[in-house]
């Protein structure tokens, strides 16, 4: 995956709720999960305390390895049927290459949900009963970022989208702390069809070594989101794809409200 990561984030101030699918699964309470106080002194360097959610094979472990400038902090499955097992706490200093930030990064590498069928209530229950004790290992037992990974190189399926919607529904009380991480956007599978603007900017800066040497500005997240939605609309080839696409747009709506897009 390399450094093929971009994020859409959601800011505070969302008034309306997203209409999620019927039959939502809510077998556990997330009341024990506490967020970092947003009113704390922003001039004091604090650890980024993140958890990452998603389905199997979407690059959750590779994502944190990129942040840590490492290939070994989180064990990557390497094509196995099942990747990360359980929840593993990683604590390290973020890469010096990322804008010069010197914050510590505490990160829980979570097991991914299945991508081939709808998650069962008992599976989700087991997942959260493993996750919540791991969160207590964070300093202060708080979470600053909830990350959702989405592999944009793979054909999206209804079960994959449904499971991500289930997670979004569970965490909608913490919506302002949720981020969508698009992985594998620079692979051959999507180069011809999506996000040529970002790819062109990356190509122009492929030999750049420092942030100060970057040429031009990268495309804004709202621009990338519009391009991705247009890509989805143009790639609907069947009723099955249409169902997955509908769920995808519902998921994207969970994160897009901060951009106030009329799409």
C-alpha positions in Angstrom: 0.0 0.0 0.0 2.9 2.3 0.6 1.8 5.8 1.6 -1.5 5.5 -0.3 -3.7 7.1 2.3 -6.2 9.9 2.3 -8.8 10.9 4.9 -12.2 12.4 4.9 -13.1 13.7 8.4 -16.3 14.8 10.0 -16.4 18.0 12.1 -18.8 19.0 14.9 -22.2 20.5 14.4 -24.1 17.8 12.6 -27.8 18.2 13.2 -29.5 15.6 11.2 -29.0 11.8 11.5 -28.2 9.5 8.6 -31.0 7.1 7.8 -29.4 3.8 8.3 -30.6 0.4 7.2 -33.4 -1.3 9.0 -32.5 -4.3 11.3 -29.5 -2.5 12.9 -27.3 -4.6 15.2 -26.7 -3.0 18.6 -25.8 -5.9 20.9 -23.3 -3.9 23.1 -23.1 -0.6 24.8 -20.3 1.7 23.9 -20.9 3.9 27.0 -17.5 2.8 28.5 -15.6 4.4 25.5 -14.5 7.9 26.5 -13.3 10.6 24.1 -10.4 13.0 24.6 -11.7 16.3 26.0 -12.1 18.6 23.0 -11.8 21.7 25.3 -8.3 20.7 26.6 -5.4 23.0 26.0 -4.5 22.5 22.3 -1.0 23.8 22.8 0.0 20.8 24.8 1.2 17.9 22.8 -1.0 14.9 23.5 -0.8 11.4 22.2 -3.1 10.5 19.3 -5.1 7.6 20.7 -6.8 5.9 17.8 -8.7 2.7 17.1 -9.2 1.4 13.5 -12.3 -0.4 12.3 -13.1 -2.1 9.0 -13.4 -5.4 7.2 -10.6 -7.9 6.5 -7.9 -6.9 4.1 -8.6 -3.2 3.9 -5.1 -2.1 5.1 -5.7 -1.3 8.8 -2.3 -2.7 9.9 -0.5 -1.2 6.9 -2.0 2.2 7.7 -0.5 2.4 11.2 2.8 1.1 9.9 2.8 4.0 7.4 2.2 6.5 10.3 5.0 4.9 12.3 7.3 4.7 9.3 7.7 1.0 10.0 6.9 -2.3 8.3 6.9 -4.4 11.5 5.0 -2.6 14.2 1.7 -4.2 13.1 1.8 -7.6 11.7 0.2 -7.7 8.2 -1.6 -10.9 7.2 0.2 -11.2 3.9 -2.8 -12.6 2.0 -4.0 -15.0 4.7 -7.7 -15.7 5.1 -7.7 -14.0 8.4 -5.4 -11.1 9.3 -5.2 -9.4 12.7 -6.6 -11.4 15.5 -8.2 -9.7 18.5 -7.0 -6.2 19.4 -3.3 -5.3 19.7 -2.2 -2.0 21.4 0.7 -0.3 19.6 2.5 2.7 21.2 5.1 4.6 19.3 6.2 8.0 18.1 4.6 9.1 14.8 6.9 9.3 11.8 9.0 12.5 11.6 8.2 12.7 7.9 4.6 13.5 8.6 4.7 17.3 8.8 7.2 17.3 11.6 4.7 16.4 14.3 6.3 14.8 17.3 3.1 13.5 18.9 3.1 10.0 20.3 0.7 7.7 18.6 -1.2 5.0 20.6 -3.1 2.8 18.3 -5.3 -0.3 18.7 -4.9 -2.6 15.7 -8.3 -4.3 15.6 -9.5 -7.5 14.0 -11.4 -6.9 10.8 -15.0 -7.9 10.2 -15.8 -10.5 7.5 -16.3 -9.2 4.0 -18.3 -12.0 2.6 -21.4 -12.0 4.8 -23.3 -9.9 7.2 -21.8 -9.7 10.7 -23.6 -11.8 13.3 -24.7 -10.3 16.6 -22.5 -12.7 18.6 -19.5 -11.8 16.4 -20.0 -8.0 17.0 -20.5 -8.7 20.7 -17.2 -10.6 21.0 -15.5 -7.8 19.0 -16.5 -5.0 21.4 -15.9 -7.1 24.5 -12.3 -7.4 23.3 -12.0 -3.8 22.2 -13.3 -2.0 25.3 -10.6 -3.6 27.7 -7.9 -2.6 25.2 -9.1 1.0 25.2 -8.6 1.1 28.9 -4.9 0.6 28.2 -4.8 4.1 26.6 -3.6 6.9 28.8 -6.7 8.1 30.6 -8.7 5.4 28.9 -9.7 7.8 26.2 -10.0 7.7 22.4 -9.2 10.7 20.1 -9.8 9.2 16.7 -12.0 6.4 15.4 -10.8 5.4 12.0 -12.8 3.4 9.4 -10.7 1.9 6.5 -12.1 1.4 3.0 -10.2 -0.3 0.2 -11.1 1.6 -2.9 -9.2 -0.8 -5.2 -11.6 -3.7 -4.6 -15.1 -4.1 -6.0 -17.5 -3.2 -3.1 -20.1 -5.7 -2.1 -23.3 -5.3 -0.2 -22.1 -7.4 2.8 -18.9 -5.3 3.1 -20.9 -2.1 3.0 -23.5 -3.4 5.4 -20.9 -4.3 8.0 -19.3 -0.9 7.8 -22.7 0.7 8.2 -23.3 -1.4 11.3 -20.0 -0.1 12.8 -21.0 3.5 11.8 -24.4 3.0 13.5 -22.7 1.8 16.7 -20.3 4.8 16.8 -22.7 7.5 15.6 -22.7 9.1 19.1 -19.0 9.8 18.5 -19.5 10.9 14.9 -17.3 14.1 15.2 -14.4 11.8 16.1 -14.8 9.5 13.2 -12.6 9.5 10.1 -12.8 7.6 6.8 -9.4 6.4 5.5 -9.3 5.4 1.9 -6.6 2.9 1.2 -5.0 1.5 -1.9 -6.3 4.5 -4.0 -3.0 4.6 -6.0 -3.1 0.9 -7.2 -3.5 0.0 -10.8 -7.1 -1.1 -10.2 -8.3 2.4 -9.8 -5.7 4.6 -11.5 -7.7 4.9 -14.7 -11.1 5.4 -13.2 -10.9 7.6 -10.1 -9.0 10.5 -8.5 -6.7 11.5 -11.4 -6.4 14.9 -9.7 -4.7 13.4 -6.6 -2.6 11.0 -8.6 -1.3 13.9 -10.8 -0.3 15.8 -7.6 1.4 12.8 -6.2 3.3 12.2 -9.4 4.5 15.8 -9.4 5.8 15.4 -5.9 7.1 11.8 -6.1 10.7 12.9 -5.5 10.0 15.4 -2.7 11.7 14.7 0.6 10.3 17.5 2.8 6.9 19.1 3.3 8.4 22.5 2.5 9.4 21.2 -1.0 5.9 20.2 -2.0 4.7 21.7 -5.3 1.2 23.0 -5.3 -1.7 22.0 -3.0 -3.3 18.5 -3.0 -7.0 18.3 -4.0 -9.3 19.1 -1.2 -11.2 16.2 0.5 -14.5 17.5 -0.8 -13.2 17.4 -4.3 -12.0 13.9 -3.9 -15.3 12.9 -2.5 -17.3 14.3 -5.4 -14.9 12.5 -7.8 -15.5 9.2 -6.0 -19.2 9.6 -6.0 -19.2 10.2 -9.7 -17.0 7.2 -10.2 -19.5 5.1 -8.3 -22.4 6.4 -10.4 -20.6 5.5 -13.6 -19.6 2.0 -12.5 -23.0 0.6 -11.7 -23.3 -2.4 -14.0 -26.0 -4.6 -12.3 -28.6 -4.6 -9.6 -26.0 -6.1 -7.2 -23.6 -3.3 -7.8 -26.5 -0.8 -7.4 -27.3 -2.2 -4.0 -23.7 -2.0 -2.9 -23.4 1.5 -4.3 -26.5 2.7 -2.4 -25.0 1.5 0.8 -21.7 3.0 -0.1 -23.4 6.5 -0.5 -25.1 6.0 2.9 -21.7 5.3 4.5 -20.1 8.3 2.8 -22.9 10.5 4.0 -21.9 9.6 7.6 -18.6 11.4 7.0 -19.4 14.1 4.5 -21.6 16.5 6.3 -18.7 18.8 7.3 -18.3 19.6 3.6 -21.9 20.6 3.1 -22.0 19.1 -0.4 -25.3 19.1 -2.3 -24.7 15.6 -3.6 
